Protein backbone atom coordinates (compact mmCIF):
# COMPACT_ATOMS: atom_id res chain seq x y z
CA UNK A 1 0.00 0.00 0.00
CA UNK A 2 1.29 3.45 -0.87
CA UNK A 3 1.55 6.29 1.68
CA UNK A 4 -1.14 8.12 -0.28
CA UNK A 5 -3.68 5.41 0.43
CA UNK A 6 -3.84 6.10 4.14
CA UNK A 7 -4.61 9.79 3.67
CA UNK A 8 -7.41 9.24 1.15
CA UNK A 9 -10.84 8.22 2.33
CA UNK A 10 -11.73 4.75 1.07
CA UNK A 11 -14.61 4.92 -1.39
CA UNK A 12 -16.86 2.40 0.27
CA UNK A 13 -20.36 2.27 1.65
CA UNK A 14 -20.51 3.77 5.11
CA UNK A 15 -19.74 1.55 8.05
CA UNK A 16 -22.67 0.72 10.32
CA UNK A 17 -21.24 3.05 12.98
CA UNK A 18 -21.10 5.96 10.56
CA UNK A 19 -24.63 5.21 9.35
CA UNK A 20 -25.91 5.10 12.93
CA UNK A 21 -24.22 8.41 13.67
CA UNK A 22 -25.71 10.06 10.59
CA UNK A 23 -29.12 8.59 11.32
CA UNK A 24 -29.06 10.02 14.83
CA UNK A 25 -27.95 13.37 13.42
CA UNK A 26 -30.80 13.29 10.91
CA UNK A 27 -33.22 12.47 13.71
CA UNK A 28 -31.87 15.35 15.78
CA UNK A 29 -32.24 17.68 12.81
CA UNK A 30 -35.83 16.56 12.31
CA UNK A 31 -36.63 17.06 15.98
CA UNK A 32 -35.04 20.50 15.97
CA UNK A 33 -37.20 21.38 12.97
CA UNK A 34 -34.23 23.00 11.23
CA UNK A 35 -34.75 22.35 7.49
CA UNK A 36 -31.30 23.68 6.58
CA UNK A 37 -29.55 21.32 8.99
CA UNK A 38 -31.66 18.38 7.87
CA UNK A 39 -31.03 19.13 4.20
CA UNK A 40 -27.28 19.44 4.78
CA UNK A 41 -27.08 16.15 6.68
CA UNK A 42 -29.26 14.36 4.17
CA UNK A 43 -27.07 15.54 1.28
CA UNK A 44 -23.95 14.48 3.18
CA UNK A 45 -25.47 11.07 3.86
CA UNK A 46 -26.48 10.56 0.23
CA UNK A 47 -23.12 11.75 -1.10
CA UNK A 48 -21.21 9.38 1.16
CA UNK A 49 -23.48 6.46 0.33
CA UNK A 50 -23.48 6.99 -3.42
CA UNK A 51 -19.72 6.84 -3.87
CA UNK A 52 -18.70 4.18 -6.37
CA UNK A 53 -17.07 1.12 -4.88
Secondary structure, DSSP 8 states (H G I E B T S, - for coil): --HHHHHS---S---HHHHHHHHHHHHHHHHHT-HHHHHHHHHHHHHHHTS--
